[in-house]
Amino acid sequence: MGASWQLLLIWALTKGLHVAASVATAIAVEIVVLHNFLWHERFTWPERMTKATGQRSIRLARFHAGNGLVSLIGNTILMYWLVERLKAPLPLSALVAILACSLVNFLIADRWVYRPRPYIRIRER
């Protein structure tokens, strides 16, 4: 769903507001990062959530530090090179950039942002 939002936002910003592809990508990525964070909280890893105060803020900071930076830097650089330098079609370039960053982002989220809480075994006496 995030990829669809990103493609739609890039299209709207570039075609409707005439924003450069790399700038439109940066804006779209930030909006989609926030969307994806909320999606993961609710649907992807709900069993890993804690009710401790401040944990959601910590996860959001980690999500931005990991997924946000990978998405923002990776997508923006790829879009710049693909669209503005190589003159590749916008939709195809956006799709390539999204796919290139998605696996890395999933691994970061799974292993760092939403890492499972350690299982503590209590010894019986």
Secondary structure, DSSP 8 states (H G I E B T S, - for coil): -HHHHHHHHHHIIIIIS---HHHHHHHHHHHHHHHHHHHIIIIISGGG---STTHHHHHHHHHIIIIIHHHHHHHHHHHIIIIIIT---HHHHHHHHHHHHHHHHHHHIIIIIT-----------
